[in-house]
Amino acid sequence: MPDGNAAPPAEVRAMFDRISPVYDLMNQLISGFQEPRWRRRAVREARLAPGQSAVDVACGTGKVAASLARAVRPGGRVVGLDFSSRMVDRARRERRSGRGLSFVVGDAMALPFGDAEFDAATIAFGMRNLPDYGRGFSEMTRVVRPGGRVVCLEISRPRSALGRAIQRWFDWIVPVIGRLAGQGDAYAYLVASTRGYPAPDRVAAIMREIGLEDVRWTPLSGGIVTLHAGTKPADWSPPAR
Ligand SMILES: C[S@@+](CC[C@H](N)C(=O)[O-])C[C@H]1O[C@@H](n2cnc3c(N)ncnc32)[C@H](O)[C@@H]1O
C-alpha cells in the first residue's frame, strides 16, 4: 500500500463539492487568519518570474493560483486544477479568470498536461487528500521542466509544545465550527485526514524517492503547517510504480 489518504476519492470530491460555498470563510476562521501568510510563502518558494508558467494542483477556490498569476504577469500563464467542479466554478467566479489565469476540472493523480509544460507546480492543503502522495508528487514533477520547482503547503502535526497546544485547539474547534456551519462530517474528515498525513521528514523522503532534489521543508506557525519544496533534476524520469 502506498502512503496515501484512505478515504475513497469519490467521497472526498462529493464532500468538497458540498462545502465549497463556506470553504473560504471556514478556512480563515480555522487558520486564525494566518492562511494568506502561508500561501504567500508557498508562492515565493515557486521562484517564478514574469512570463513564466505554473499549475496549482487541488486549487480549491483558486487563491494560490491567483497569487501565482500575479507573480508571472505580464505574459505568464497559470492553470488551477481541481476535481471538484463546484470548487472550480467558484474559482472561476471569484478570481477573475483571463489575463493568463484559467481553471480546469481534473485529477491530481493523472494531470491532463504534457511533460515539462510548466516552470512550477504547487499544491496547498491538497496533498493530504490524495490516495497516493508519491503519485501526486510524481505527477507534479512530470509536468514541470527540469530545474522547475515543486511546492507543497500542508497541515502537519507539530512537535513543539506551542505547536501541540495550537493543534489541540485545532482538533477541538474545527469540528465545532464545522457543525455550526452545518458541515459536521466534512470538518471531522479534515481533522482525520491531517492525523493520517505523514510527518514532515517522511513527506521529504517521499519527495526524494520520486526523484526531486534539493528538498527542503520549513515549519510555519509553530509547525501546524509545513512548506515543502524541491527541484526537478535534468535527468528526471518517472519512478516505476
Ligand atoms: C482543503 S482544499 C484546498 C484548496 C486550495 N488549494 C486552498 O489552498 O484553499 C483541498 C482541495 O483538494 C481537492 N482535491 C482532493 N483530491 C483531489 C484530486 N485527486 N484531484 C484534484 N483535486 C483534488 C479538493 O476538491 C479540494 O478543493
The ligand as an ORCA input file, in Angstrom:
! r2SCAN-3c Opt
* xyz 0 1
  C      -8.502     21.645      1.574
  S      -8.861     22.026     -0.085
  C      -7.553     23.109     -0.567
  C      -7.945     24.069     -1.652
  C      -6.942     25.139     -2.005
  N      -5.729     24.594     -2.554
  C      -6.622     26.035     -0.842
  O      -5.449     26.269     -0.592
  O      -7.541     26.541     -0.193
  C      -8.434     20.530     -0.909
  C      -8.809     20.526     -2.373
  O      -8.245     19.363     -2.963
  C      -9.126     18.931     -3.973
  N      -8.760     17.541     -4.298
  C      -8.738     16.479     -3.472
  N      -8.354     15.381     -4.133
  C      -8.114     15.756     -5.410
  C      -7.686     15.074     -6.576
  N      -7.432     13.747     -6.570
  N      -7.523     15.774     -7.716
  C      -7.780     17.100     -7.751
  N      -8.225     17.812     -6.693
  C      -8.381     17.145     -5.521
  C     -10.494     19.117     -3.351
  O     -11.534     19.119     -4.277
  C     -10.314     20.448     -2.632
  O     -10.715     21.534     -3.426
*
